[in-house]
Amino acid sequence: MRAIIVILSIVLLLASRVAGATGSIAGSVEIRISQVEVIWVESRADMRELLAANNVPVTSDSERGFALRGHHAQTGADVCVVYALRPRELNDKATLVFGHEVLHCFLGDYH
C-alpha cells in the first residue's frame, strides 16, 4: 500500500510539472479512497467503448482518460478506477492525463 502511495505521489508531481502548473486546484469534496485501480487502455477506440459501457459522455478529453469513484461490490471499500491510455514515453500526454485522472479520485470535480 505504501508503494502505491509513493508511486501515485511521483506521478502527480511529474504531471504537475508537465502541465506547467497553470490554474488552481480546489477539490469539490474531501474524498477518502481506500483503493485505486488502474486500467490501461491501448487505443482511443477502446476508450470510446469503455466510455459507452460506463455511460460517460465521449469528448476529446474523455477519450484520453476518465476516473470513476464508487464502492467495491464485494468488500464495500471506497474505490476509484482510473481508465487511461497507456503512456508510451516519459512525460507524454498520456502521463499527464493519468495524473489528472488520479487527482479526480482524491479531489472530486476540481476543475
C-alpha positions as CSV (number, residue, x, y, z in Angstrom):
1,M,0.0,0.0,0.0
2,R,2.8,2.4,0.9
3,A,4.5,1.7,-2.5
4,I,1.2,2.6,-4.3
5,I,1.0,5.9,-2.4
6,V,4.6,6.7,-3.3
7,I,4.1,5.9,-6.9
8,L,1.0,8.0,-7.2
9,S,2.7,10.9,-5.5
10,I,5.6,10.8,-8.0
11,V,3.1,10.6,-10.9
12,L,1.2,13.6,-9.6
13,L,4.4,15.5,-9.2
14,L,5.5,14.7,-12.8
15,A,2.1,15.5,-14.2
16,S,2.0,18.9,-12.5
17,R,5.4,19.8,-14.0
18,V,4.4,18.7,-17.5
19,A,1.2,20.7,-17.2
20,G,3.1,23.8,-16.4
21,A,1.1,24.2,-13.2
22,T,-1.5,26.5,-14.7
23,G,-4.7,27.3,-12.7
24,S,-5.5,26.5,-9.2
25,I,-6.8,23.2,-7.8
26,A,-9.6,23.1,-5.3
27,G,-11.4,19.9,-4.7
28,S,-15.2,19.8,-4.6
29,V,-15.3,17.3,-1.8
30,E,-13.0,15.6,0.6
31,I,-12.8,12.0,-0.6
32,R,-11.4,9.1,1.3
33,I,-10.4,6.4,-1.2
34,S,-9.1,3.2,0.1
35,Q,-8.3,1.6,-3.2
36,V,-7.2,2.9,-6.7
37,E,-7.4,0.6,-9.7
38,V,-5.7,1.5,-13.0
39,I,-7.0,0.1,-16.3
40,W,-4.5,0.8,-19.1
41,V,-6.3,1.3,-22.4
42,E,-4.5,0.7,-25.7
43,S,-6.3,3.0,-28.1
44,R,-8.9,5.8,-28.3
45,A,-11.3,3.3,-30.0
46,D,-11.0,1.0,-26.9
47,M,-11.5,4.1,-24.7
48,R,-14.7,5.0,-26.5
49,E,-16.1,1.5,-25.9
50,L,-15.3,1.8,-22.2
51,L,-16.9,5.3,-22.1
52,A,-20.1,4.0,-23.6
53,A,-20.1,0.9,-21.3
54,N,-19.9,3.2,-18.3
55,N,-22.4,5.9,-19.6
56,V,-19.7,8.6,-19.7
57,P,-20.0,11.2,-22.5
58,V,-17.4,10.9,-25.3
59,T,-15.4,14.1,-25.6
60,S,-11.9,14.8,-26.9
61,D,-10.7,14.8,-23.3
62,S,-12.6,11.7,-22.1
63,E,-11.1,9.8,-25.0
64,R,-7.7,10.2,-23.3
65,G,-8.9,9.0,-19.8
66,F,-11.5,9.1,-17.1
67,A,-12.0,8.1,-13.4
68,L,-15.0,6.6,-11.7
69,R,-15.5,6.6,-7.9
70,G,-17.7,4.1,-6.2
71,H,-17.8,1.1,-3.8
72,H,-16.3,-2.3,-4.4
73,A,-19.1,-4.7,-4.9
74,Q,-17.6,-7.4,-2.7
75,T,-15.7,-5.5,0.0
76,G,-17.7,-2.3,0.2
77,A,-14.4,-0.3,0.1
78,D,-14.3,3.1,-1.4
79,V,-12.6,2.6,-4.8
80,C,-11.6,4.8,-7.7
81,V,-11.0,3.2,-11.1
82,V,-8.8,5.2,-13.5
83,Y,-9.0,4.4,-17.2
84,A,-6.1,5.9,-19.1
85,L,-4.3,5.5,-22.3
86,R,-1.0,3.7,-21.6
87,P,1.9,6.1,-21.5
88,R,4.5,5.4,-24.3
89,E,7.2,7.9,-23.4
90,L,8.4,9.7,-20.3
91,N,6.2,12.8,-19.6
92,D,4.0,12.3,-22.7
93,K,0.4,13.5,-22.9
94,A,-0.9,10.1,-21.5
95,T,1.3,10.5,-18.4
96,L,-0.2,14.0,-17.8
97,V,-3.8,12.7,-18.3
98,F,-3.1,9.8,-15.9
99,G,-2.0,12.2,-13.2
100,H,-5.0,14.4,-13.9
101,E,-7.5,11.5,-13.5
102,V,-5.8,10.3,-10.3
103,L,-6.4,13.7,-8.9
104,H,-10.1,13.2,-9.6
105,C,-10.0,10.2,-7.3
106,F,-9.0,12.3,-4.3
107,L,-10.4,15.8,-5.1
108,G,-13.6,15.0,-6.9
109,D,-14.5,17.6,-9.6
110,Y,-11.7,20.0,-9.2
111,H,-12.0,21.9,-12.5
